[in-house]
């Protein structure tokens, strides 16, 4: 029974990673598609390859997710399964309605809800959650400020240049920034799945949790990278339209500034093991670029909708995982 359950958890975790891939494809390519620099299929292929490569760059975020959300004695296969189901529910719901929400928030919320259902509020690790929540909240704000400042610098730098030449230059540069964004997305988001699968293996007894870092098996790293790459290849057109066309009217220079700022924030967070929302980093960066033109250039009605998803993701994912924990215990006969 335990072997069947651990296989089920791994499969559901990889499904989460696949959904994360097509749900968050827009993070990397929305701007490059909306500005017409790359056709959709080419951009998706680029994102898929670089997401895969980015997922192989480290495991610091996986360690934070695996050890920093709920206490080790709370980690059971049923808890991990309920957390994944709750996160998958919210990801699919927001994808269907084209709302750019965070798979990172969803995963953290799922672990919190399942942990509370299993052991109560004492299962939550205060310092770890503080670190995670602060990084999730601050990263889009930092992305917005960096994008705003970077855009002003670019406008000053090219203030005397011919518009046609500037557009041509940034069409080429935006291909690089889109690749940087895709690489950073893989470096952060795929690691969350690595952390969850390793948690399941710890609960099963196949991996021992020792030391400050979670030791992620090589096959888990490769499987998570592949699942995200395949999910990205499946595309996420609904959210691409929201990020690429509905917040501001993007030109190549805006896309380059937004992608570069967001990717810089995400790569820095990945290096320090901070799980951030790639969705909200790029959303915040696009808003920052738009605000550099004028406050009215940003369609704030759409941003309010994104903000609602930002605020609601962790609570709804937690509630979903909490409710799903109980039928999971009845079906498996375990807790």
ABEGO torsion letter per residue (X at the ends): XAAAAAAAAAAAAAAAAAAAAAAAAAAAAAAAAAAGABBAAAAAAAAAAAAAAAAAAEAAAAAAAAAAABBAAABBAAAAAAAAAAAAAAAAAAAAAGBBBBAAAAAAAAAAAAAAAAAEAAABBAAAAAAAAAAAAAAAAAAAAAAAAAAAAAAAAAAABBAAAAAAAAAAAAAAAAAAAAAAAAAAAAAAAAAAAAAAAAAAGABBBBEABBBBBAAAAAAAAAAAAAAAAAEBAAAAAAAAAAABBBBAAAAAAAAAAAAAAAAAAAAAGBBBBAAAAAAAAAAAAAAAABAAABBAAAAAAAAAAAAAAAAAAAAAAAAAAAAAAAAAGBX
